[in-house]
């Protein structure tokens, strides 16, 4: 993982800025962004923010190009120095901090690594506005209230356990998001699947929303590119333990891809189709296996 640097001192022209500011971000426009509008270039450099939010900052003179204020339509040609002062949106309602225990594997001033247990929802949403990892993070590190999504840069399904990296500063978050986009972060998962696989392979299949069951994902022609590599760790009667490596990070990617090739995850109540071929006692035991 690349090293993360703390933000530099607040530039003089921002001294009277709104008190919600937390980190000042500074970039050199990459040469391959030449010809883009300023808002388009910023959308690539700061993918965690919407284009409309970035346009608001430009209009509020919270962005400078080579020391000068600019417009959203102004084009960049590579090499310009950008300075951005992110601001919280007044319409955003803060989530509540909750005293929920966290299994912290590593922590420094820039980031946290958390071992997420089965059953913990990562981010508040429909039906899960409380008791999530985000609520726990706000209690553990209150300063995360000023970082988008409380520093969460990737997710795990509710019923999946594993390590999550959380950024504690906006600078760290931006760096981590860039690394995820560049696929320079290696992500591996262990998956116990039904059936006996004989060799390592990969699944390269588009993933999108299921056309009929909207809470599910599926391999569909209109989906987004998704690639999952897997190798065999251990073989058992009726099932196989796989080590999966992601090239992309689509919702439910491993679950969808493995179900697509006929080897759904043991214990997956969403993507498991029909009874599996094994003795009833073993099938009952494995179907209750938590992911």
Backbone torsions as a table, in degrees:
resi	resn	phi	psi	omega
1	UNK	NA	135.4	-177.1
2	UNK	-68.8	153.7	178.9
3	UNK	-71.2	150.4	-178.6
4	UNK	-115.0	132.0	-179.0
5	UNK	-104.1	144.5	176.9
6	UNK	-72.7	150.7	-178.7
7	UNK	-62.7	150.3	179.9
8	UNK	-77.1	171.6	-178.3
9	UNK	-59.7	145.2	-179.0
10	UNK	-58.8	123.2	178.0
11	UNK	-61.3	154.0	-174.6
12	UNK	-59.9	-36.2	-175.1
13	UNK	-71.3	-5.4	177.8
14	UNK	-106.2	7.4	-173.2
15	UNK	-62.0	-27.7	-179.3
16	UNK	-101.0	16.1	-178.0
17	UNK	-69.1	166.2	-179.5
18	UNK	-59.1	147.4	-175.5
19	UNK	-69.4	-6.5	-179.9
20	UNK	-76.7	-9.1	-177.7
21	UNK	-64.3	144.7	177.7
22	UNK	-122.9	-60.9	-180.0
23	UNK	-115.5	143.0	170.0
24	UNK	-97.2	128.5	-178.2
25	UNK	-105.3	135.9	179.9
26	UNK	-128.5	132.6	-177.8
27	UNK	-135.6	153.4	162.4
28	UNK	-101.9	129.2	-178.3
29	UNK	-66.5	122.5	179.0
30	UNK	-63.3	150.0	-179.4
31	UNK	-61.2	-31.2	-178.3
32	UNK	-76.4	-0.1	173.8
33	UNK	-95.2	3.0	-177.3
34	UNK	-57.8	133.5	179.1
35	UNK	93.3	-9.2	178.4
36	UNK	-80.6	151.8	169.8
37	UNK	-67.4	157.7	-178.9
38	UNK	-57.6	-44.2	-178.7
39	UNK	-66.5	-32.8	177.4
40	UNK	-68.4	-41.5	178.5
41	UNK	-64.4	-42.1	179.2
42	UNK	-64.8	-35.7	178.8
43	UNK	-62.1	-32.4	177.0
44	UNK	-77.9	-35.6	-178.6
45	UNK	-79.0	-28.5	-178.5
46	UNK	-127.1	68.1	-174.4
47	UNK	-66.7	-13.6	-180.0
48	UNK	-76.8	-6.6	179.3
49	UNK	-114.2	148.9	178.4
50	UNK	-74.8	158.3	178.3
51	UNK	-61.5	-39.2	-179.4
52	UNK	-64.1	-37.6	177.6
53	UNK	-64.0	-42.9	179.7
54	UNK	-64.9	-38.8	177.6
55	UNK	-64.5	-36.5	176.2
56	UNK	-61.6	-45.1	-179.9
57	UNK	-62.3	-40.2	178.6
58	UNK	-62.7	-45.4	-179.8
59	UNK	-64.4	-31.1	179.7
60	UNK	-85.6	8.3	-179.9
61	UNK	58.2	45.2	175.2
62	UNK	-104.5	8.1	178.8
63	UNK	-131.1	134.5	174.6
64	UNK	-123.8	143.4	175.8
65	UNK	-117.1	116.2	-176.4
66	UNK	50.5	41.5	175.2
67	UNK	84.2	2.0	-177.8
68	UNK	-123.4	146.9	173.4
69	UNK	-67.4	154.4	-175.0
70	UNK	-140.4	177.5	175.3
71	UNK	-110.4	161.2	-178.4
72	UNK	-62.8	-31.6	-176.2
73	UNK	-83.8	-10.7	179.8
74	UNK	-61.9	136.2	-178.2
75	UNK	-90.4	151.2	175.3
76	UNK	-113.8	155.8	-172.5
77	UNK	-128.2	8.1	179.3
78	UNK	96.3	130.6	178.7
79	UNK	95.8	-14.5	178.3
80	UNK	-65.3	151.2	177.2
81	UNK	-100.0	120.5	179.9
82	UNK	-105.2	139.0	173.1
83	UNK	-125.7	126.0	-175.4
84	UNK	-126.6	132.9	174.9
85	UNK	-111.1	95.6	-178.9
86	UNK	-63.6	144.7	178.3
87	UNK	-130.5	143.0	174.5
88	UNK	-68.5	146.0	179.4
89	UNK	-82.3	132.4	-177.1
90	UNK	-61.4	-23.2	-178.9
91	UNK	-82.3	-10.6	-177.6
92	UNK	-73.2	129.3	178.3
93	UNK	-97.2	124.1	-177.8
94	UNK	-68.5	143.9	174.3
95	UNK	-79.4	158.5	-176.9
96	UNK	-85.6	138.3	173.2
97	UNK	-74.4	138.5	179.4
98	UNK	-133.9	139.3	-178.8
99	UNK	-79.3	84.3	179.4
100	UNK	-117.3	128.3	-177.1
101	UNK	-61.6	139.3	178.4
102	UNK	-121.0	138.7	174.6
103	UNK	-92.7	91.1	-174.6
104	UNK	-88.5	119.2	-179.7
105	UNK	-86.6	-35.4	-178.3
106	UNK	-154.5	146.2	175.9
107	UNK	-154.2	137.3	169.2
108	UNK	-140.9	-164.3	-176.7
109	UNK	-71.5	-18.0	-174.5
110	UNK	-104.2	-29.9	-173.9
111	UNK	-154.5	167.4	176.6
112	UNK	-127.4	145.0	169.3
113	UNK	-120.3	120.5	-173.4
114	UNK	-118.9	137.5	174.0
115	UNK	-89.7	101.5	-176.9
116	UNK	-80.2	127.7	179.1
117	UNK	-83.5	163.3	172.2
118	UNK	-60.6	139.2	176.0
119	UNK	97.1	-12.2	-179.1
120	UNK	-95.0	120.4	175.7
121	UNK	-75.6	138.7	-175.6
122	UNK	-77.0	-47.3	-172.3
123	UNK	-129.6	140.2	178.4
124	UNK	-57.3	145.2	178.3
125	UNK	-168.6	-170.8	-177.5
126	UNK	-53.0	120.0	179.1
127	UNK	83.8	-7.1	-179.1
128	UNK	-139.9	64.7	-178.0
129	UNK	-87.0	-11.7	179.7
130	UNK	-132.7	166.0	174.7
131	UNK	71.5	25.0	-178.0
132	UNK	-101.5	170.9	176.2
133	UNK	-59.8	-39.4	179.4
134	UNK	-59.8	-44.5	177.9
135	UNK	-60.3	-39.7	178.8
136	UNK	-66.8	-38.7	-180.0
137	UNK	-63.9	-40.0	-179.9
138	UNK	-64.5	-30.3	176.4
139	UNK	-75.5	-41.4	-178.0
140	UNK	-69.8	-39.9	-176.9
141	UNK	-137.9	85.6	-175.1
142	UNK	-55.2	-25.7	-179.6
143	UNK	-65.3	-14.5	179.1
144	UNK	-68.3	-11.8	176.9
145	UNK	-60.3	-26.5	-178.4
146	UNK	-92.9	1.8	178.4
147	UNK	-107.3	131.7	-179.8
148	UNK	-52.2	134.8	179.8
149	UNK	55.3	28.1	179.1
150	UNK	53.9	32.1	175.1
151	UNK	85.4	0.4	-179.5
152	UNK	-72.9	124.4	-177.9
153	UNK	-114.5	-13.3	174.5
154	UNK	-153.1	166.9	-172.8
155	UNK	-131.9	163.0	168.7
156	UNK	-126.8	147.1	177.8
157	UNK	-59.5	156.3	-179.9
158	UNK	-52.7	-42.9	-174.9
159	UNK	-92.6	15.5	178.8
160	UNK	-114.1	134.2	175.3
161	UNK	-99.6	157.3	178.4
162	UNK	155.9	179.0	-176.6
163	UNK	-86.1	136.9	175.4
164	UNK	-123.9	135.4	175.6
165	UNK	-97.1	131.9	-179.6
166	UNK	-123.9	129.2	178.5
167	UNK	-83.7	136.9	-179.8
168	UNK	-98.5	-9.5	176.3
169	UNK	-134.2	160.7	178.6
170	UNK	-65.5	-36.0	177.7
171	UNK	-61.2	-45.1	178.8
172	UNK	-64.8	-40.6	-179.5
173	UNK	-62.4	-44.9	179.6
174	UNK	-61.2	-42.4	179.7
175	UNK	-64.4	-41.9	-179.4
176	UNK	-67.2	-41.2	178.9
177	UNK	-62.3	-41.6	178.1
178	UNK	-61.7	-41.9	-179.9
179	UNK	-65.5	-38.1	176.9
180	UNK	-64.9	-41.5	179.2
181	UNK	-65.9	-37.7	179.9
182	UNK	-78.7	-4.5	-179.4
183	UNK	59.8	33.2	176.9
184	UNK	-91.0	-4.4	176.6
185	UNK	-95.7	127.1	-179.7
186	UNK	-90.4	123.5	-179.3
187	UNK	-121.9	120.4	-179.9
188	UNK	-126.0	146.4	-179.6
189	UNK	-138.2	147.2	171.4
190	UNK	-95.1	133.9	-177.5
191	UNK	-136.0	124.7	175.2
192	UNK	-93.5	117.7	-173.9
193	UNK	-120.0	157.2	175.8
194	UNK	-74.3	143.2	175.5
195	UNK	96.5	168.5	-177.3
196	UNK	-110.9	110.6	175.9
197	UNK	-92.7	151.2	-173.6
198	UNK	-112.5	-15.7	-177.1
199	UNK	-155.0	161.0	175.4
200	UNK	-68.6	150.6	-179.4
201	UNK	-163.4	-169.2	174.3
202	UNK	-143.6	156.6	174.6
203	UNK	-115.7	121.5	178.4
204	UNK	-120.1	94.3	-174.5
205	UNK	-148.0	137.8	-178.7
206	UNK	-65.1	138.0	179.3
207	UNK	-120.6	132.9	176.5
208	UNK	-149.7	-176.6	179.7
209	UNK	-65.7	138.7	178.2
210	UNK	-62.0	132.5	-174.7
211	UNK	-64.5	-25.4	-176.9
212	UNK	-112.1	-36.9	-178.0
213	UNK	-110.3	97.2	-167.9
214	UNK	-69.1	-15.6	178.5
215	UNK	-82.6	-7.2	-178.2
216	UNK	-108.9	157.5	170.2
217	UNK	-104.3	165.8	-178.2
218	UNK	-158.8	163.4	171.1
219	UNK	-79.7	112.8	-176.6
220	UNK	-137.4	152.9	-177.9
221	UNK	-63.6	-28.7	-178.0
222	UNK	-89.3	6.7	-176.1
223	UNK	-77.6	-177.8	179.2
224	UNK	-98.5	151.7	-179.8
225	UNK	-56.6	137.9	179.5
226	UNK	-149.9	132.0	-178.7
227	UNK	-132.5	126.9	177.4
228	UNK	-124.7	123.3	174.5
229	UNK	-98.1	145.1	175.5
230	UNK	-144.5	149.8	174.0
231	UNK	-133.7	157.1	-175.4
232	UNK	-84.9	125.6	176.4
233	UNK	-94.0	-43.6	-178.6
234	UNK	-160.7	145.6	178.6
235	UNK	-107.8	140.3	177.0
236	UNK	-130.3	165.0	172.2
237	UNK	-61.6	121.7	175.0
238	UNK	79.8	-9.7	179.9
239	UNK	-152.1	167.5	-175.6
240	UNK	-138.0	138.5	175.1
241	UNK	-93.4	122.5	-177.8
242	UNK	-113.4	150.1	167.7
243	UNK	-106.1	116.2	-175.2
244	UNK	-106.3	137.3	176.8
245	UNK	-122.3	129.8	-176.8
246	UNK	-95.0	133.8	167.0
247	UNK	-89.8	-32.1	179.9
248	UNK	-123.5	175.2	-177.2
249	UNK	-133.0	57.5	179.1
250	UNK	-76.4	155.4	178.0
251	UNK	-58.2	129.2	178.2
252	UNK	59.7	26.2	-169.8
253	UNK	-55.9	-52.8	-177.8
254	UNK	-62.4	-43.1	-178.6
255	UNK	-61.7	-44.9	-178.3
256	UNK	-68.3	-46.5	-177.5
257	UNK	-63.5	-44.1	-178.4
258	UNK	-70.5	-36.0	174.5
259	UNK	-65.3	-35.3	-178.8
260	UNK	-62.8	-34.1	-180.0
261	UNK	-93.7	10.7	174.4
262	UNK	88.7	16.5	-179.6
263	UNK	-132.7	69.6	-178.8
264	UNK	-65.6	158.5	179.1
265	UNK	-67.3	139.5	173.7
266	UNK	-63.7	131.2	179.0
267	UNK	86.9	-0.3	-179.5
268	UNK	-83.1	106.7	-176.5
269	UNK	-81.5	-8.3	-178.2
270	UNK	-94.8	-44.6	-172.8
271	UNK	-106.6	2.8	178.5
272	UNK	-83.5	124.1	-178.1
273	UNK	-112.4	118.9	172.5
274	UNK	70.5	169.9	-179.1
275	UNK	-70.1	145.6	177.6
276	UNK	-94.2	154.7	-175.8
277	UNK	-81.6	93.8	173.1
278	UNK	-165.0	171.9	-179.2
279	UNK	-63.1	144.9	-174.8
280	UNK	-54.3	-39.5	-178.1
281	UNK	-63.7	-42.1	179.4
282	UNK	-68.5	-39.9	179.7
283	UNK	-62.0	-43.0	179.3
284	UNK	-63.2	-41.2	179.7
285	UNK	-65.2	-45.9	-176.5
286	UNK	-71.7	-33.2	178.9
287	UNK	-66.2	-22.5	176.4
288	UNK	-90.7	3.3	-177.5
289	UNK	-71.7	125.1	179.4
290	UNK	-78.5	141.4	179.8
291	UNK	-80.3	NA	NA
